[in-house]
Amino acid sequence: MRNIFLFGECMIELMKSSSNTMIQSFAGDVFNTAVYLKRTFPDMKVQLVTAVGKDQFSLDMMQYFQKENIGTDFVFESDTKIPGLYSIQVDGQGERSFTYWRENSAARQVMQFIDNAVVNQLAKGDVFFFSGISLAVIDPDARTDFWAMIEKLKAAGVSIVFDPNYRARMWDSQSQAKAQFEQAFSYADILLPGVDDFEQLYGLSSSEAVYNFCKPYQFKELVIKNGEAGIFCYADELAYHFPITPIKNVIDTTSAGDSFNGVYLGARTTGFTLSEAIELAAKAAGFVIQHRGAIVEQQAYQDFIDKQNLNTLIKG
């Protein structure tokens, strides 16, 4: 069984349903990735690496992890912190905006719980995934320990996967974000950027420009997401472009990249070819953005997956 660790934050999500009512759920970029990975490839061992509190929201969050069959062996419990919270607003085109309350988020302190024994356990995994948001969330003083952990995991043969997922408001400056991202690029075996992240941080507005920026790094796979312009990939010293069929009925783009990442990662880990993995991941993202919220209702997503006939493609 393949063993994938995903490092990041799950938050309390509030979404407006009427003028005076909010719907509460749980979401977060890395957690969303974990959910879609596990739902699509249930035979994989998917484990979240994060921290929660002892409050009722944290207890409910843990139950939600278990409902989604996400491993909780590395979900640590803080005595003093609680989960972060955000509200989401979606406009008529499905584009979203957020308001965050995460100053007391337990996930900011997660590195306090990760000692050598924990790193040794993580080193037994096949894949370790993190994002630019993962880096931004953790206490800046803990980033040295984080990179020491990544170095040990890579030396142990764990495949390191990074999605930049840049959020300007989470960083003190662009230079701070760039320094952390470029360290991540230097370790990553698989890079999963979006052009919009590079446009905000580096002023690069095309897949070709992002590829040229990433080219000096020693990655094995580079998958650049560029909306309706398609997916640009570079692997095995070959470049590929995969066109995307635009979705007409876009309801909510909140988890488009997260669902793509989870399905792509699961597909590649279980032996799908590059084109098979891209096709399935793009279909999944296209399905997800036709629904409200980061996490699509479980049965609806299962019905979508059942139509994909995945058993004929799984080789791992």
C-alpha positions, 0 to 999 in steps of 0.5 A: 500500500502506498503511503502519502503524508500531507503537511498543512492546515485544516480550518473551520469554513463558514460559507454564506447560505442566506442573508443571515445564515452561514454553513459551517464545514472544514477545509484547507488546501492540503486537507482538500488535496488529501480528501480528493486523493483518498476518495479517488484512490481508497486503497492508498494510505493518506495521512494528514500532518497537522495540529488541532486543539482540544475544543469542540471544533477540533473534536468535530474536525477529527471526526470529519478526518475519520469520516473521510478515511484520512489517517490521524496518527500525525494529527497532534493536539495542542493544549492552548491553540484552536483551529483557524477559521475563514469565511468565503464569499463567491461571486457570480463567476464562481470566483472566491474571496476569503476572510481569515482568523488564524492567529491562534491556529494550532497548525502554526505550532505543528513543528513543536510536535515533530521530533526525530522519532516522528521524522523517522516515521515520516521517512517510511512514507512514499510521498510528502506533500506540502504547499506555499500555504503550509509554509506560510502558516507555520511559525517563522521560527520553526521553518529551519526545523521544517527544512531539516525535516524535508532534507531528511525525508528526501535523503530517505527516498521520500518523494517531495511534492510542492504546490506554491499556492501563494497568498500574499497576505500570509507573508511579511513580504514578497522577498520572504515568500520567494526565499521559502518557495525557492528552497522548496523548489530546490527539494521538490521532486514534483512541482505543481504550480499555477501560473496565477501564483507566479504572476502574483509573486514573480510577474510571470504570466505564461506557462512557458515563463514559469517553465523557464523559471523552474528549469534550473531546479532538479525536479522530476515532474513539473505540472503547470496549471493555467486555467482554460489555457490548459496544462503544461507538463515537463517530465522525462526531459519531454514537454507536453501541453494538454488542452482543457475543455472549459466548464460552462457551469462554474459554481465555485472554484475554491478547490479546483487546484486542490482536487487536481493535485490530489487526483494527479498525485494519486494517479501518478503514484498508482502507475497512471501515465502522465497523460492519464493522470492529467486527464483524470485530474482535470476531469475531477477539478472540472467536476468539483468547480460545478459544486459549492464549497471546497469538498463536494458531497461524498456520494456525488463525488463517488458517482463521478468516480464510478464513471471513470473506470479507474480499475483498468488504469491502476498499475501500482 
